[in-house]
Amino acid sequence: MGRKNKSSSENSPESDIEIKVQPRGTDPHPVGGPFNTPQQRPPSQFYSPPPRSSPPPSSGRLFKNWVPWSVPIIVAVNIGLFVWAMHENDCPQNSDNCIGASFLGRYAFQSTKENPLLGPSAVTLLKMGALEAKRVVEEHQVWRLASCMWLHAGVFHVLANMLSLLFVGIRLEQEFGFVRIGVVYVVSGIGGSLLSSLFVRNTISVGASGALFGLLGAMLSELLINWTIYENKLAALSTLLFIIMINLAVGILPHVDNFAHLGGFVTGFLLGFVALIRPQFKYVNQKNAPPGFFVGPPKSKYKAYQYAFLFISLIVLAAGFTVGLIVLMRGVDGNDHCSWCHYLSCIPTPLWTCEARCTSSRIENQVNLTCLANHKSGFYILRNGNSTPEIQRLCTALCS
């Protein structure tokens, strides 16, 4: 599962966690009421046994089991848009170096040097809605925060993300329905794009991984806010945390937009407290009890700690999106205010080098670049007046 800066792919572990629900008794007096023995009962002339009510029939499930259909539709839309991107790309028409042109025709892939994931060119992805911070800020194309999550850089990229979505999303939709999971998916994707655009300034970004990490974050918060209804709590929590850490760790590889992962995860984590909250057991038992069956005094739908998580999450979400959009539209570069934050997306090691990062100043089609790694500077004339991929290529050459 990975949100891609145009040049790479990743496979991520998928989650498949089975969580059991604690069995709860519904009859407060399981042996027949407060008088359990004949010696405890008053004389028969003063005692008339109350009418017996059978407990509600148990179906094995306290909550509705939904039929998942929105997740398969999302998968189909993503694959369909990738096919459309390849159709629009038409590599043989625009390039002399294509892969599979003889049998794929206009659906042939760009060369692996340009796109190692077997997909379209950066120009085509930008045309279709890839995320580019410059266009969001200067041209006010805010819609790119949502459109980029439906595009993918290549065959490997779309397959990895869609398989992950099927494994994670189907289970969640069965438990919570298409509306809740759809909201978590879309809003988390936008949250990931928002954080990415604040820190990733010189490359384009596409992919559904922000939304996918949002589902993982929602799974974690759902486990926490509904803690009392689960039996194998610690096993589920440790397994889920392990899966999340592995996925986030993959994001420190080069050319992977880990800011989209982090933004989507945090957004989904907060949304889970709001959208995936479950009523407490006693409230459900009272609601489903047949007439005449004694279930005790009325219970609140949610526990106090659930209400606290819900309201705090709503406030943090609203504030985060509002502040993030204001800061982004003012053209603030997050890297100027956090010198170490770029390590969240890539950590250099002897096995790989991170993506080149340069500061730039432009006058029309002329650009001056300074590499942040070696402090070299260069002055260039752009063939394409507003080409982020060309600037990144020049920056890479300057830093190498």
N, C-alpha and C positions, 0 to 999 in steps of 0.2 A: 504494500500500500504506500504510495508515495506521491506527493505533490512535486511536479518536476519543474525546475528551471530547464529550459528548452533542451538541455544536452544530456540528460541521464535518465536511468530507470532504476527501480528497486522492487524487490519482492519482500513482503512483510508477513510475519506470522499472522494467521487468522485465529480468532477466538471462537471457542465452542464450549461454553461453560454451562454445566448443569447445576442448577440450584434447587434444592428441595425446600418445600414449604413445611413449616412445623405443623404437625397435627394439633388441633386445639379442640378440647371438649366444649360442647355448647350447653350442656345441662349442668346448672350449678349444683344440683343434688343428684348425682348419677345413680345412687342406690335407692331413690324413690322419695326424696323429700327430707325434711328436717327430723322426722320421727323414723328412725331406722330399725328399732326393735319393738316388739309388743310391749315390753316393760315401760318404754318411754311414752307410749301413746296414752291419752286420757280415756276415761270410760266411753264406751260406745254411744251412750245416750248424749254425750257432749261432743262426740267426734264423728264427723262425716268425711270420709276420705275425699280429697279434692279430685276433680276430674283429671285424668292423666293425659298429658300431651306428649306425643312422640317428638323427638328431636327432628329438625329439618333434615330431609334426605340429603345425604352427601353424594355429590357427583364427582368428587376427587379434585375439583377445581373451585377456588373461591372467586376467581375473576374470569372474565370472558376470554375465550381463545379466539383470536382474530384470524381470518384467512388473509395471508400476505399477498398483496397484488401491486402495491405502489413500488416496492423495491425492485421486482422484476421489470416494471415499466421504466424506472430510473436507469436500470442496466441497459435496457433496449434503447433508450434515448441516447445514452452515452456512446454506445456502439454505433448507432445510426449517425450521430454527429461526427464520429471519427471517419466513417465511410464518406460522408459528405465532404469533410475536410480533404480527404484524399482526392475526391472528384474535383474539388475546386483547385487543388494544388497543381494537378496536371503536369507532373514533372517532365515528361518528354517534350512538352511544349515550351518549357521555361529553362530547361537545363540539359546539358549534353552528358551528364554523368548521373544516371538513374539506375536503380536496382529493380530488375524484373520488368523492364519496359517491354520486352518481347512478348510476354504473356499477360501482363497486368494492364498494359496500355496506359491510359491516363491515370490509373490508380497506382502506378509504379512509385516506389519509395525514393526519397532523396538519398544521396550517397551517405554512407556511414560516417564519412568525415564531417558532413554537415549535420546529420541527425543519426546518431548510433542506435536510436530506438526503433528504427524502421517506421518513419512517419513523414509528415509534410514539412515544409520549410517554415522558418520563423515568420516570414512575410505572410504566409497563408494563415498561420495561427493568429497573428496580429489582426489580419483582416476579419477573422471570424470572431474575435472578442477576447484574445489572450490579455492577461493582466500586464499592464505597463504603467508604472507609477507616473511617468511623465505625462501620458495622455489623460490619466485620471485627474491630475492636478492642473495642468495647463489648459487642457481642452475640456475639462469637466465631464469626462466620460465615466461617470460613477458607475454606470451599468456594468462596466468591466469587472467590478468586484463580484458580481454574480455570474456573469457569462463565462468567466475563465474556468469555473468549477465543472463545466460540462464539456470541456475540451481536453484532449490528451495528445501528448507529444509523439506517441508511436504505438505500435502493436503491443510491445512488451508492457508499456505503461498502462494502456487501457485494460489489458488482460489482468494484470496484477491488482489494479484497483477494483475492477468489477468482481473478481473472485472474492476479494476481501469483503466487498459490500454484500455479496450474497451470503457469506458465512456469518457476518455480524448482523446485517440488517434484517434478514428473514426471521431470525430468532426474536429480535426486538419487536418487529411488527406483529408477530404472533401474540406477543405478550401485551402490547400497548396500542396497537392499531395504527392505521396509515396516517391519521391526522397528526398525532403526537410525534411519530418518528419522522414524518415528512417535514414538520416544522424544525425539529432538531437538526436534521440533515442540511436543510437549506440555510438556516440561520448560522449554523456552525461553519458552513462553507464560506459565507460572507465574512464572518468573523476572522477566519483564517486569511482571507484575501486582504482584509483591512490591515492586520498586523504585518503581512508580507509587504504590502505597498509602502509601509512606513520605514522598512529596513532594506528591502531589496529594490535598489534604485536603478541599476544599470542592466538588468536582464528582464526578459519576459517570463511569465509564470502561468502554467496551466495545470489542471488536474483536480481530481475529486478528493484528494487526501485530506484537505482541511475538513471537509464534511465527514469523512470516514473517522478521523480522529475525534470529531465531535461526538460520533456515536460511541466511541470508546470512553470518552469523558462522561457521557450520559450514563453509560453502564456503571461506572464507578460511583457517581453521585446517587444513582437509583439504589444501589446496594446500601449506601450509607443512610439515605433518608428513610428507607424501608427496612432498616436493620432488624427490627424486632420480629419480622414475619419470616425470616430465613433461618434455616436450621444449620447448614454447613457454612457459617459466616466466614470464619477465618480461612478455610480452604478456598472459597470463592474469591475473597479479597486478595489473598496472596497470588492466586493464579492470574487474576485480572491485572494486578500491579505488575507482575512479571511480563505479561503481554504488552502492556503500555510502555514499560521501560525499554523493551526490545525495539518496539516501533520507533520510539523517540531517539534511541541510540543510532538507528540506521540513518536518521536525519542529519547526523554530523558528517556524513560522507560528502564529498564535493559534488556540486551541481544539483543538490537536493534542497528544496525550499523548506527548511525546517521551521521557519517563521510561520508558514501556513499551517504546519502541523501543530505548533504550539498555540497559535491563535484559535484554530478549530477545536483543539482539545479543551482549552479553558472555556470557550463559549459553550461547548456541549456539556461540560461539567456543571456550569451554572444553570443551563437550561434543564438538565436532568432533575434538579431540585424543584423545578417549576412544573415541568410537563410529565414527569414519570413518578409523581408522588402517589402512593397507595393509601387508601383508608385503613385505619387500624382494625384489627380482627374483631374486637367487641362491637364496633359500629356495624361491620358487615354482618355479623351474627344477628344483631338486633333487626337489621333491615330485612334479612331473609327469613326470620323466624315466622312460623305460621301463627294465625290469631289464637290467643289463649295460652301460648307457650311463654313461660316466665323467663325473661332474659336479663332482669336486673334493671337498674336505673339507666336513663338515656346516656349515651356516650357521645363525645365529640367525634366528628368525622376523622380529624387528624390529631396527632399528639402535639404538645406544645413545641417540642424541638422541630417538628416538621414545619409548623407555621413559621418558626424563626428562620429556618433555612430558606423557605419559599420567599419570604419578603426580602431578606438580605440579598438573595440571588437576583431578584427582580431589580432591586436598586443598583447593584453593581453592574448588571448587564446594561441597563439603560444609561448609566453614567459612562461606562466604557465605550459603548458605541457612539454616544454623543461627543465625548472628548476626542475619540479616535478620528472621527470624520472631520471635526473642526481642525484638528492639528494637521491631518493629511491635506485638506483643501487649502491650508495656508502654506503648503509646500515645505513643511518641516521634515528634515531627514533625521530619522531616529538615531542613525550612527553618529551624528554630531553631538548627541547628548548622552551617548552610551558607547564608550570606546571599546568595551569588551563584548558587546552584544553580538558581534559578528561570529564569535566562537560558538554561539548557540546553533548556528546553521552549518558551520564547518570547522573542524579542528585539524590543523595541519599535522601530519605525521611523516616519518620516513617513507611510508608506503604511498602517500599521495600529497599533492599540493592543493590548496583551496583555490577557489575561483578568484581571479585577479580583481582587485578593487581599486578604482581610480576616482579622483575628484575631477570635475570637468567644468569648463566655462566655455560658452558658445556665443558666437556672433554669426547669425544666419547659418551658412553651411560650413563654417570654420569652427573647430573645436580645439581647445588646449587641454591635454590630459596630464595628470600627475599620478604616478603609481604610489599607492600608500605603503607598499612593501619595501621598494628600493628607492623611492623618492625621485625617480627619473621623470622627466617631463618631455612632452612632445606636442608639436603643433600639426594639425591635420586638416585636410579639406575633405568633407564628406561627399561621396558620390550620391548618396541618398540623403536629402536634407534633414530628415527626421527618422533616422534609422538607429534604434537602440542596439540591434544585433551587430551592426557595423562598428559602433562605438565600443561594444564589449570585445569584439575581435581585436580592435586596435589596442585596447587596454591590456588584453592578454599578451599581445606581442610586446608591449612596452614593459610589462612586468617580468617577462621570461628572460 
